[in-house]
């Protein structure tokens, strides 16, 4: 069953007002002994999220208040990350060697909060530099598990009472913690890679799964359990992804998702690229999302730099983003049907994708990874005849979706394989960090474009598709209906495209128009410096989220007043979604797990980064 409903517009319009609610007073009324300190002016947090420093000894008390004692609690752990402060020039007076940042969200309040905990360093026998420990918050939010493991993996920060604190992105044999400032950022800064036979044996042994380490038993009273490796190279896991299944016969007793095989160090690269030159790297995060990956990054930089984007650029961004939403959903639609055994639909859907890629190529000169958004706007204006191309596609796709409805969604075999399979409730989705279509499939209406409109989404008329059961079928149904709504948005862009410039004329970050650079030296020199060295972004901190193809994607950027980012944090939806697999796969057959994996709609680049 699918429900299409309008989200509460009042909540979205009043979001800024909600952010101004004296949250601190509310917390202190409940627990006056908490020593929460608001961030100082020197930190220059520009994203309107209430942010506070807290002593680590009071962390668990505060988290209990936020999660259980507030009238409208913070039920969603959006992100946990850390910052190595050792080389920072514009440092907060309250900062020490490391800062652990907790980003929490209350859906009922439509409000976020950021808690910062300063940590000093201590010597350890295992590491030359190891951050002091911090209490785990997994008892409040189960999805904090992977985020804490990632912080330990990348920074060496220990979380006491964590269920199983082990590496998650790097192999267990890795030496050091990559996001420390002391860790090399380039291959040329490291010794040449070698893999002698003895080291190969060590690496192979490290890959062996140890059930006892994960709290699993090898046998029950009645039978021995079988442990099955699904992946990391298997067509049905959609990338370099490994799932170790604990099986009793054909039934899944438990499973352990194993990620990191596709890790490329995208956040580390953000520390060595200029603000402009990092844009192509963002395309490769969710490599099916195209310009949707550029969106939160450029908006975050624009906020720190104080850049106002022209209306035409805003509408172009929305139009092309919705095109990539369709492209991503079409691929999901076809591969989902293929995973279940319907081989024909994907061929038809790839024809539709090629037609849309032709439009993207006409706009940008590229297809999947156009890297087309720029700080202040887009790379170039729309070409002549763009409206004819778009209108033809807007008239073409709805009829094709009607055909696929009969071919896929009404297929009796597909419904038997997906209805009631891999289901979870709205509460479970929120606790485990599920966003986007996966959350809305449970009937919970939350869409960033409605609840917290950005780039002018509040000017568009569209609806938010909702499911009911939160199962594989509903997750597919919601995405199908989202394509129809994306067509609706694109048509409005087509009919109401504003005139004016396609990028802001901001001297600090936006290179001048090319035709002007060839006429006078005073324009050519700033252009050269901006492109070669990169713009200087004022010191500050910002987090910006968008409703991406697979859920909420966010960039948390820290600038130290330089031409490069001091810290680039990428919060991706797929990372959170895969963590939920053990919950929804227990009791399934392997064939059910394949359907569940397909319905989650993840790509490993979005997980591993």
C-alpha atoms as one frame of an Amber mdcrd trajectory, in Angstrom:
protein
   0.000   0.000   0.000   1.286   3.441  -0.891   0.144   6.713   0.546   1.014
  10.009  -1.125   0.683  12.927   1.216   1.800  16.480   1.686   4.310  16.986
   4.489   3.494  19.528   7.161   4.577  22.731   5.448   4.276  24.743   8.652
   7.068  22.697  10.204   9.349  23.420   7.270   8.657  27.137   7.240   9.219
  27.408  10.965  12.457  25.457  10.996  14.674  28.471  11.613  12.389  29.488
  14.428  12.613  26.031  15.954  16.393  26.247  15.861  16.216  29.349  17.997
  14.275  27.622  20.801  16.253  27.972  24.051  17.219  24.318  24.101  19.916
  24.943  26.695  17.371  26.261  29.200  15.220  23.183  28.683  18.168  20.844
  29.299  19.368  22.726  32.353  15.891  22.668  33.890  15.983  18.857  33.809
  19.616  18.475  34.821  21.128  21.681  36.274  24.400  19.966  37.206  25.389
  19.669  33.530  28.157  22.070  32.541  27.213  22.849  28.947  29.112  25.713
  27.368  27.923  27.327  24.173  30.498  27.622  21.414  32.493  30.819  21.357
  32.457  33.444  18.638  35.936  32.433  17.496  34.626  29.059  16.316  32.277
  30.683  13.793  29.700  27.915  13.436  27.498  29.123  10.574  24.896  26.353
  10.218  22.420  27.477  12.933  22.759  24.175  14.824  22.860  24.770  18.606
  26.379  23.664  19.572  27.815  23.083  23.036  31.040  21.951  24.658  30.770
  19.307  27.344  33.159  17.635  29.775  33.574  13.987  28.857  32.648  12.869
  32.390  29.146  14.260  31.836  28.613  12.751  28.386  26.435   9.808  29.436
  24.284  11.996  31.683  23.634  14.484  28.880  22.878  11.740  26.356  20.356
  10.230  28.758  18.650  13.614  29.082  18.554  14.167  25.318  17.365  10.651
  24.527  14.949   9.879  27.353  14.093  12.902  29.520  13.260  15.737  27.132
   9.601  16.188  26.195  10.488  15.720  22.534  13.683  13.671  22.643  16.585
  13.521  20.216  15.772  10.107  18.799  18.154  10.118  15.825  21.938   9.890
  16.044  22.756  11.601  12.767  26.544  11.392  12.922  29.563  10.973  15.196
  32.951  12.146  14.030  36.216  13.562  15.336  38.737  16.296  14.542  42.483
  16.187  15.120  43.132  19.692  16.490  46.928  19.372  16.610  47.697  21.598
  13.585  44.751  23.962  13.779  45.559  27.684  13.867  42.088  29.052  14.707
  41.378  26.755  17.636  38.623  27.130  20.191  39.844  28.004  23.700  38.003
  24.885  24.905  39.599  22.514  22.396  42.430  20.139  23.270  44.188  17.558
  21.093  41.005  15.961  19.729  37.367  16.929  19.445  34.626  14.308  19.211
  31.489  15.802  17.672  28.013  14.299  18.176  25.309  15.423  15.736  21.840
  14.472  17.015  18.386  15.161  15.601  14.883  15.280  16.974  12.319  14.575
  14.295   9.485  15.794  16.525  11.189  19.132  17.077  12.658  19.360  13.609
  15.780  20.436  15.445  19.429  19.375  15.613  22.026  19.681  18.353  25.821
  19.365  18.220  27.765  18.244  21.293  31.541  18.680  21.313  33.822  16.809
  23.699  37.484  17.795  24.023  40.002  14.995  24.559  43.644  15.152  25.485
  46.184  12.563  24.415  47.917   9.889  26.361  50.715   7.463  25.662  49.794
   3.897  24.901  51.808   0.747  24.461  50.094  -0.029  21.175  50.211   3.441
  19.607  52.694   6.254  19.764  49.772   8.636  19.938  46.469   7.413  21.249
  43.562   9.576  22.224  42.150   9.227  25.699  39.017   7.176  26.088  35.371
   8.192  25.955  32.194   6.377  26.997  30.231   4.659  24.238  26.692   5.883
  23.477  25.563   2.650  21.759  23.107   2.005  24.590  21.167   5.116  23.524
  21.413   4.812  19.742  22.307   1.382  18.279  23.590   2.959  15.048  26.341
   4.713  17.039  28.178   1.372  16.884  29.668   1.844  13.424  30.284   5.556
  13.888  32.337   4.896  17.035  34.235   2.110  15.293  35.036   4.510  12.466
  36.315   7.177  14.883  38.528   4.561  16.560  39.738   3.321  13.167  40.512
   6.771  11.774  41.714   8.589  14.931  42.545   5.966  17.578  39.967   7.286
  20.043  38.837   4.512  22.404  35.171   4.116  23.359  34.724   2.331  26.654
  31.958  -0.289  26.883  31.649  -0.520  23.102  30.243  -3.940  22.065  33.222
  -4.750  19.834  35.640  -1.925  19.075  37.556  -3.029  16.013  38.569  -1.520
  12.682  35.791  -1.021  10.159  37.227   0.676   7.045  40.888  -0.286   7.290
  42.137  -3.914   7.488  42.968  -5.213  10.967  46.619  -5.375   9.955  46.798
  -1.629   9.240  49.285   0.383  11.252  48.237   3.786  12.552  45.087   5.876
  12.190  44.711   7.549   8.772  42.908  10.772   9.717  45.569  11.831  12.216
  47.473  14.832  10.896  50.682  12.857  11.362  49.499  10.135   8.948  50.627
  10.628   5.311  48.054  11.993   2.894  49.851  11.018  -0.331  51.351   7.762
  -1.582  54.630   9.570  -2.264  54.931  10.284   1.470  54.951   6.555   2.269
  57.326   3.709   1.560  56.646   1.762  -1.656  54.020  -0.929  -1.168  55.327
  -4.485  -0.972  53.602  -7.762  -0.142  56.185 -10.493   0.549  54.917 -14.068
   1.038  55.012 -13.942   4.855  52.944 -10.733   4.885  50.478 -12.270   2.429
  49.951 -15.140   4.874  49.313 -12.618   7.664  46.765 -10.750   5.544  44.965
 -13.964   4.586  44.801 -15.084   8.199  43.390 -11.694   9.239  40.520 -12.163
   6.776  39.355 -15.373   8.463  36.132 -14.916  10.361  36.175 -15.675  14.081
  32.586 -16.196  15.294  33.527 -16.058  18.988  34.927 -12.551  18.589  31.465
 -11.405  17.491  29.686 -13.239  20.296  28.464 -16.034  18.026  28.292 -19.726
  18.871  29.370 -22.457  16.487  26.565 -24.809  17.463  23.192 -25.015  19.149
  21.656 -27.862  21.123  20.290 -29.405  17.963  22.762 -28.632  15.189  26.037
 -27.125  14.104  25.927 -23.695  12.530  27.402 -23.093   9.104  29.189 -19.813
   8.385  28.757 -18.639   4.800  30.717 -15.836   3.125  28.476 -13.842   0.788
  30.880 -11.594  -1.106  32.985  -9.494  -1.175  32.821 -10.166  -4.906  29.374
 -11.466  -5.652  26.802 -10.030  -8.103  24.061  -9.835  -5.496  26.002  -7.714
  -3.003  26.284  -4.841  -5.500  29.969  -4.086  -5.049  32.898  -5.030  -2.837
  30.843  -5.992   0.189  31.110  -9.070   2.412  28.420 -10.502   4.642  29.271
 -13.407   6.901  26.081 -15.399   7.483  25.494 -17.667  10.460  23.228 -20.353
   9.042  21.112 -23.115  10.526  20.178 -25.064   7.449  18.819 -22.473   5.015
  17.756 -20.035   7.726  19.894 -17.025   8.683  20.533 -16.964  12.436  22.727
 -13.841  12.401  25.064 -11.963  10.111  28.046  -9.624  10.223  28.370  -6.990
   7.467  32.021  -6.404   6.580  32.826  -3.154   4.758  35.982  -1.254   3.847
  36.968  -3.127   0.675  36.218  -0.011  -1.399  37.733   2.574   0.947  39.632
   5.307  -0.934  40.205   7.882   1.801  37.858  10.534   0.411  37.865  12.496
   3.676  41.663  12.433   3.829  41.816  13.704   0.244  39.687  16.659   1.340
  42.607  17.835   3.473  44.996  18.101   0.510  42.762  19.521  -2.224  41.697
  23.125  -2.680  38.052  23.986  -2.119  37.449  24.016  -5.877  39.545  21.028
  -6.884  37.801  18.732  -4.387  34.469  18.975  -6.237  35.266  16.077  -8.677
  36.031  13.839  -5.697  32.508  14.354  -4.367  31.028  12.850  -7.556  32.599
   9.526  -6.673  30.921   9.113  -3.283  27.493   7.935  -4.420  28.662   7.380
  -7.955  25.049   7.002  -9.152  24.006  10.342  -7.674  26.051  12.610  -9.961
  25.589  16.305  -9.130  23.602  15.328  -6.033  27.018  14.690  -4.457  28.228
  18.195  -5.317  25.132  19.774  -3.783  25.790  19.620  -0.004  29.503  20.290
  -0.452  29.172  23.499  -2.462  26.323  24.742  -0.247  28.517  24.179   2.819
  31.373  26.215   1.326  28.917  28.913   0.237  27.612  29.209   3.785  31.094
  29.671   5.207  32.017  32.209   2.523  28.700  34.091   2.710  27.871  33.594
  -0.979  24.334  34.195  -2.270  23.541  31.918  -5.203  21.480  33.458  -8.062
  17.936  32.171  -8.579  18.710  30.755 -12.012  21.569  28.710 -10.598  19.313
  27.410  -7.807  16.682  26.187 -10.242  19.274  24.617 -12.543  20.705  22.778
  -9.542  17.286  21.467  -8.559  16.451  20.367 -12.103  19.691  18.454 -12.649
  19.553  16.942  -9.149  16.097  15.543  -9.811  17.363  14.156 -13.115  20.009
  12.226 -11.228  17.385  11.059  -8.729  15.538   9.502 -11.674  18.778   8.017
 -13.053  19.614   6.432  -9.709  16.097   5.116  -9.109  15.881   3.629 -12.605
  19.071   1.674 -11.968  17.711   0.539  -8.612  14.396  -0.457 -10.231  16.048
  -2.612 -12.864  18.640  -4.283 -10.626  16.058  -4.916  -7.899  13.872  -6.782
 -10.378  16.946  -8.576 -11.727  18.004  -9.741  -8.249  14.619 -11.381  -7.856
  14.777 -13.031 -11.269  13.042 -10.631 -13.672  15.723 -10.163 -16.319  13.919
  -8.055 -18.923  13.075  -4.762 -17.104  16.652  -3.602 -16.653  17.233  -3.525
 -20.423  14.238  -1.239 -20.971  15.202   0.965 -18.029  18.733   1.382 -19.278
  17.303   2.764 -22.527  15.488   5.387 -20.428  18.703   6.136 -18.553  20.625
   6.598 -21.786  18.065   9.112 -23.027  18.444  11.097 -19.812  22.228  10.786
 -19.884  22.068  12.370 -23.338  20.436  15.438 -21.763  23.010  15.521 -18.941
  25.800  15.311 -21.506  24.273  18.166 -23.509  24.195  20.281 -20.333  27.561
  19.407 -18.834  29.722  17.612 -21.392  29.854  14.512 -19.172  27.528  11.726
 -18.116  27.741   9.987 -14.728  30.287  12.263 -13.037  29.886  15.735 -14.486
  31.327  17.616 -11.437  29.164  20.439 -12.683  28.180  22.375  -9.589  30.506
  25.175  -8.589  30.917  27.242  -5.466  28.447  30.025  -6.214  26.430  28.310
  -8.944  27.063  25.931 -11.836  29.896  25.571 -14.321  28.066  27.007 -17.320
  24.664  28.127 -18.483  22.141  25.815 -20.095  22.746  25.274 -23.828  20.424
  26.467 -26.570  17.541  24.071 -27.083  17.763  22.641 -23.565  14.050  23.163
 -23.014  13.102  21.008 -26.009  15.275  18.134 -24.753  13.800  18.294 -21.274
  10.191  18.630 -22.416  10.506  15.594 -24.675  11.759  13.509 -21.749   9.124
  14.826 -19.348   6.460  13.666 -21.824   8.250  10.362 -22.475   9.022   8.861
 -19.051   5.570   8.707 -17.347   4.250   6.374 -20.064   7.261   4.111 -19.596
   6.720   4.033 -15.832   3.129   2.936 -16.471   4.440   0.010 -18.537   6.906
  -0.960 -15.808   4.069  -0.938 -13.304   2.541  -3.926 -15.087   5.899  -5.536
 -15.813   7.387  -5.290 -12.307   5.172  -3.974  -9.517   2.129  -6.053 -10.455
   4.182  -9.185 -11.119   2.845 -11.952  -8.870   6.230 -13.625  -8.363   7.939
 -10.347  -7.430   5.199  -9.553  -4.917   5.527 -12.993  -3.321   9.285 -12.461
  -2.998   9.102  -8.937  -1.530   5.843  -8.284   0.363   6.494  -8.721   4.087
  10.206  -9.426   3.515  12.904  -7.378   5.265  10.352  -5.243   7.089  11.101
  -2.789   9.863   9.084  -0.179  11.753   9.484   3.597  11.750  10.977   3.479
  15.245  13.533   0.862  14.229  14.431   2.874  11.133  15.071   6.012  13.191
  17.078   4.169  15.847  19.313   2.632  13.193  19.794   5.831  11.185  17.695
   4.981   8.121  16.776   8.017   6.019  15.288   8.753   2.609  12.996   6.258
   0.834  13.912   3.565   3.379  12.388   5.641   6.185   9.426   6.881   4.182
   8.587   3.275   3.219   7.537   2.757   6.848   4.982   5.568   6.567   7.130
   8.178   8.327   6.974  11.453   6.429  10.358  13.117   6.478  11.881  14.694
   3.382  14.579  17.371   3.630  13.108  19.126   0.615   9.888  19.689   2.567
  10.964  19.785   6.190  14.060  21.916   5.670  13.858  23.310   2.144  17.114
  24.307   0.487  17.984  25.943  -2.836  14.390  27.050  -3.326  12.610  23.686
  -2.953   9.916  25.457  -0.935   8.791  27.149  -4.181   7.945  23.835  -5.845
   4.710  21.872  -5.754   5.329  18.164  -5.215   4.260  15.393  -2.884   6.133
  12.941  -0.676   5.348   9.259  -1.405   4.960   7.066   1.655   4.754   3.329
   2.127   3.084   1.470   4.933   4.823  -1.811   5.830   8.500  -0.868   5.546
   9.235  -4.029   3.543  11.109  -4.670   0.296   8.031  -4.015  -1.814   7.274
  -0.659  -0.188  10.887   0.467  -0.512  10.628  -0.150  -4.232   7.173   1.407
  -4.497   8.279   4.643  -2.820  11.187   5.056  -5.248   8.918   4.452  -8.242
   6.553   7.180  -7.088   9.484   9.486  -6.334  10.426   9.339 -10.011   6.975
  10.625 -10.904   7.382  13.484  -8.422  10.840  14.266  -9.812   9.288  14.584
 -13.271   6.765  16.971 -11.737   9.576  19.107 -10.257  11.571  19.097 -13.503
   8.504  20.244 -15.431   8.112  23.192 -13.057  11.782  24.079 -13.569  11.182
  23.915 -17.309   8.177  26.214 -17.193   9.558  28.709 -14.692  13.297  28.929
 -15.356  14.452  32.384 -14.135  16.624  34.684 -16.189  19.918  35.991 -14.851
  23.451  34.763 -14.132  24.260  31.112 -13.591  26.831  31.797 -10.872  27.507
  34.406  -8.228  30.074  37.094  -8.818  31.969  36.667  -5.587  35.638  37.624
  -5.829  36.806  35.336  -3.055  35.597  32.028  -4.376  34.057  32.323  -7.806
  36.373  32.775 -10.774  35.258  35.597 -13.080  33.599  34.918 -16.405  36.053
  33.497 -18.907  35.466  36.224 -21.500  36.484  38.851 -18.946  39.690  37.105
 -17.974  41.048  37.551 -21.513  40.505  41.325 -21.540  42.314  42.743 -18.509
  45.157  41.681 -16.237  43.281  42.691 -13.067  40.749  39.965 -13.766  43.221
  37.402 -15.075  45.392  37.424 -11.938  42.543  36.656  -9.447  41.297  33.987
 -11.841  44.737  32.361 -11.923  45.141  32.467  -8.132  41.658  31.101  -7.468
  42.121  28.183  -9.824  45.737  27.295  -8.955  45.921  27.968  -5.214  42.237
  27.915  -4.420  40.113  30.452  -2.579  40.701  31.309   1.064  37.597  30.390
   3.047  37.131  32.117   6.428  37.785  29.979   9.499  34.597  28.274  10.593
  32.517  25.125  10.785  29.370  24.089   8.963  27.198  21.044   8.301  24.814
  20.959   5.321  22.420  18.126   4.427  20.431  17.329   1.283  17.816  14.742
   0.382  20.050  12.675  -1.881  19.040   9.687  -3.978  19.536   7.111  -1.223
  18.790   9.214   1.837  20.265  12.182   3.671  23.803  13.084   2.631  25.699
  15.712   4.597  29.059  17.447   4.480  30.583  18.674   7.723  33.413  21.058
   6.827  35.941  22.746   9.090  37.960  25.630   7.661  41.112  26.970   9.262
  41.195  30.081   7.087  43.165  28.349   4.359  42.869  27.333   0.717  42.085
  23.761   1.805  39.647  22.167   4.184  41.026  21.340   7.627  38.459  18.568
   8.120  36.044  17.133   5.585  33.433  14.793   7.022  31.041  13.005   4.667
  27.911  11.570   6.235  26.413   9.128   3.767  23.072   7.289   3.938  24.258
   3.858   2.798  26.741   3.569   5.683  23.876   3.704   8.167  21.580   1.493
   6.093  23.941  -1.484   5.879  24.445  -1.467   9.633  20.791  -2.460  10.006
  21.143  -5.719   8.048  21.597  -8.027  11.086  18.292  -6.771  12.514  16.196
  -7.343   9.395  17.908 -10.474   8.053  17.445 -12.786  11.062  15.063 -15.609
  10.262  15.280 -15.028   6.519  16.354 -17.437   3.817  19.374 -16.517   1.708
  17.083 -15.745  -1.226  15.158 -13.317   1.004  18.426 -11.629   1.953  19.190
 -11.012  -1.734  15.833  -9.278  -2.134  16.484  -7.275   1.036  19.931  -6.179
  -0.145  18.485  -5.033  -3.454  15.733  -3.048  -1.736  18.186  -1.150   0.488
  19.656   0.497  -2.642  23.241   1.089  -1.603  26.511   1.472  -3.426  29.776
   0.652  -1.686  31.460   3.931  -2.571  28.696   5.587  -0.541  29.482   3.245
   2.369  33.270   3.087   2.414  34.121   6.540   1.050
